[in-house]
């Protein structure tokens, strides 16, 4: 197949800031899923982990404030 022979993956450097942003977004979504499924202890741990990476994240702070 010709396209497989000419395919070159795009590589770029990812900054630490971008990594943290995506990690916090992932943690937030997991925390929301844990809350939806009644797993509040796991959600609390995830919120704590996310706030350690981004202490000013409004979504995580809003979840934390509810407790």
N, CA, C and O of each residue as an XYZ file, in Angstrom:
268
protein
N       0.838     -1.165      0.000
C       0.000      0.000      0.000
C       0.889      1.237      0.000
O       1.754      1.374      0.865
N       0.696      2.111     -0.927
C       1.546      3.287     -1.101
C       1.507      4.230      0.106
O       2.552      4.732      0.521
N       0.314      4.481      0.680
C       0.234      5.437      1.780
C       1.022      4.967      3.003
O       1.594      5.789      3.720
N       1.056      3.676      3.245
C       1.841      3.148      4.364
C       3.334      3.343      4.136
O       4.085      3.532      5.092
N       3.760      3.300      2.919
C       5.177      3.465      2.601
C       5.633      4.904      2.775
O       6.804      5.143      3.068
N       4.743      5.862      2.602
C       5.124      7.270      2.676
C       4.700      7.934      3.983
O       4.966      9.117      4.192
N       4.052      7.191      4.850
C       3.571      7.747      6.120
C       4.731      8.090      7.041
O       5.619      7.270      7.278
N       4.709      9.295      7.547
C       5.673      9.732      8.544
C       4.898     10.364      9.686
O       4.191     11.350      9.477
N       5.014      9.822     10.879
C       4.267     10.413     11.999
C       4.762     11.825     12.298
O       5.946     12.133     12.161
N       3.843     12.650     12.699
C       4.191     14.019     13.069
C       4.663     13.996     14.518
O       3.960     13.517     15.408
N       5.826     14.506     14.731
C       6.373     14.566     16.077
C       6.605     16.018     16.432
O       7.081     16.816     15.625
N       6.252     16.334     17.671
C       6.543     17.679     18.151
C       6.840     17.601     19.629
O       6.415     16.676     20.321
N       7.564     18.568     20.091
C       7.857     18.617     21.512
C       6.623     19.091     22.260
O       5.928     20.009     21.826
N       6.368     18.460     23.371
C       5.242     18.850     24.208
C       5.821     19.473     25.473
O       6.678     18.891     26.138
N       5.340     20.651     25.782
C       5.869     21.347     26.949
C       5.325     20.728     28.235
O       4.297     20.052     28.235
N       6.028     20.972     29.306
C       5.585     20.472     30.612
C       4.226     21.065     30.972
O       3.391     20.408     31.595
N       4.021     22.305     30.573
C       2.730     22.968     30.834
C       1.584     22.223     30.134
O       0.516     22.037     30.718
N       1.805     21.805     28.903
C       0.790     21.055     28.161
C       0.527     19.693     28.802
O      -0.616     19.245     28.882
N       1.575     19.057     29.247
C       1.437     17.756     29.891
C       0.593     17.885     31.153
O      -0.303     17.077     31.397
N       0.883     18.897     31.944
C       0.125     19.124     33.177
C      -1.333     19.435     32.855
O      -2.241     18.918     33.506
N      -1.554     20.273     31.856
C      -2.919     20.638     31.461
C      -3.729     19.388     31.086
O      -4.868     19.228     31.525
N      -3.151     18.530     30.297
C      -3.853     17.320     29.867
C      -4.009     16.323     31.016
O      -5.022     15.630     31.111
N      -3.020     16.257     31.872
C      -3.104     15.362     33.025
C      -4.221     15.804     33.969
O      -4.989     14.977     34.461
N      -4.306     17.090     34.213
C      -5.349     17.621     35.095
C      -6.730     17.400     34.476
O      -7.674     17.056     35.186
N      -6.858     17.592     33.175
C      -8.138     17.353     32.492
C      -8.553     15.890     32.629
O      -9.726     15.594     32.851
N      -7.603     14.988     32.498
C      -7.877     13.555     32.645
C      -8.308     13.246     34.070
O      -9.281     12.525     34.287
N      -7.591     13.786     35.031
C      -7.901     13.556     36.440
C      -9.284     14.106     36.769
O     -10.059     13.460     37.474
N      -9.593     15.294     36.263
C     -10.909     15.894     36.496
C     -12.015     14.996     35.967
O     -13.001     14.750     36.662
N     -11.862     14.508     34.755
C     -12.888     13.646     34.157
C     -13.035     12.355     34.957
O     -14.154     11.896     35.186
N     -11.925     11.769     35.384
C     -12.001     10.558     36.202
C     -12.703     10.837     37.532
O     -13.512     10.029     37.989
N     -12.398     11.969     38.146
C     -13.063     12.335     39.407
C     -14.566     12.486     39.196
O     -15.362     12.029     40.016
N     -14.953     13.130     38.093
C     -16.375     13.286     37.791
C     -17.048     11.927     37.605
O     -18.166     11.717     38.076
N     -16.377     11.012     36.927
C     -16.923      9.674     36.734
C     -17.048      8.926     38.062
O     -18.027      8.212     38.281
N     -16.072      9.082     38.939
C     -16.138      8.429     40.242
C     -17.309      8.971     41.057
O     -17.997      8.212     41.739
N     -17.533     10.272     40.988
C     -18.668     10.878     41.700
C     -19.980     10.337     41.146
O     -20.879      9.978     41.906
N     -20.089     10.280     39.826
C     -21.300      9.767     39.188
C     -21.583      8.319     39.590
O     -22.737      7.893     39.627
N     -20.528      7.571     39.891
C     -20.675      6.165     40.248
C     -20.625      5.930     41.757
O     -20.534      4.790     42.213
N     -20.685      7.014     42.521
C     -20.739      6.892     43.974
C     -19.430      6.498     44.629
O     -19.429      6.075     45.785
N     -18.343      6.621     43.942
C     -17.021      6.259     44.488
C     -16.334      7.535     44.991
O     -15.357      8.009     44.410
N     -16.871      8.065     46.078
C     -16.442      9.368     46.565
C     -15.026      9.379     47.127
O     -14.316     10.377     46.999
N     -14.614      8.288     47.741
C     -13.233      8.234     48.257
C     -12.221      8.327     47.119
O     -11.221      9.036     47.227
N     -12.483      7.614     46.039
C     -11.585      7.684     44.875
C     -11.630      9.087     44.253
O     -10.600      9.620     43.841
N     -12.811      9.670     44.190
C     -12.942     11.022     43.632
C     -12.136     12.016     44.449
O     -11.451     12.874     43.893
N     -12.218     11.901     45.778
C     -11.453     12.812     46.649
C      -9.943     12.690     46.398
O      -9.232     13.693     46.338
N      -9.471     11.457     46.254
C      -8.053     11.246     45.984
C      -7.645     11.853     44.640
O      -6.574     12.448     44.519
N      -8.500     11.698     43.641
C      -8.211     12.269     42.324
C      -8.189     13.791     42.366
O      -7.326     14.425     41.758
N      -9.148     14.374     43.089
C      -9.184     15.835     43.218
C      -7.907     16.318     43.899
O      -7.300     17.303     43.476
N      -7.512     15.627     44.940
C      -6.269     15.987     45.651
C      -5.066     15.910     44.706
O      -4.212     16.797     44.698
N      -5.013     14.848     43.921
C      -3.921     14.667     42.955
C      -3.923     15.790     41.905
O      -2.874     16.339     41.570
N      -5.101     16.115     41.401
C      -5.212     17.175     40.402
C      -4.816     18.534     40.944
O      -4.146     19.313     40.266
N      -5.236     18.817     42.180
C      -4.887     20.110     42.786
C      -3.401     20.207     43.111
O      -2.849     21.305     43.175
N      -2.758     19.074     43.315
C      -1.305     19.096     43.521
C      -0.593     19.553     42.248
O       0.455     20.196     42.310
N      -1.171     19.217     41.100
C      -0.591     19.640     39.818
C      -1.000     21.059     39.445
O      -0.204     21.818     38.892
N      -2.259     21.413     39.753
C      -2.787     22.728     39.380
C      -3.678     23.245     40.507
O      -4.895     23.064     40.469
N      -3.073     23.891     41.515
C      -3.817     24.339     42.690
C      -4.904     25.373     42.403
O      -5.760     25.608     43.255
N      -4.890     25.985     41.242
C      -5.889     27.011     40.926
C      -6.973     26.522     39.955
O      -7.745     27.330     39.439
N      -7.037     25.216     39.703
C      -8.029     24.689     38.775
C      -9.429     24.879     39.359
O      -9.771     24.297     40.389
N     -10.227     25.699     38.686
C     -11.557     26.082     39.187
C     -12.503     24.892     39.297
O     -13.290     24.815     40.241
N     -12.437     23.969     38.349
C     -13.333     22.815     38.378
C     -13.017     21.889     39.550
O     -13.922     21.411     40.234
N     -11.746     21.646     39.773
C     -11.351     20.796     40.896
C     -11.655     21.478     42.227
O     -12.094     20.826     43.175
N     -11.423     22.786     42.300
C     -11.730     23.522     43.523
C     -13.225     23.506     43.813
O     -13.634     23.436     44.972
N     -14.040     23.570     42.769
C     -15.501     23.529     42.950
C     -15.936     22.181     43.504
O     -16.816     22.117     44.363
N     -15.330     21.111     43.023
C     -15.661     19.776     43.544
C     -15.208     19.678     44.994
O     -15.949     19.179     45.841
N     -14.007     20.147     45.287
C     -13.471     20.080     46.642
C     -14.348     20.869     47.607
O     -14.563     20.448     48.744
N     -14.845     21.996     47.158
C     -15.666     22.875     48.006
C     -16.971     22.193     48.428
O     -17.508     22.483     49.497
N     -17.473     21.293     47.591
C     -18.729     20.596     47.905
C     -18.581     19.666     49.106
O     -19.573     19.308     49.741
N     -17.320     19.265     49.424
C     -17.103     18.360     50.549
C     -16.814     19.163     51.741
O     -16.596     18.611     52.819
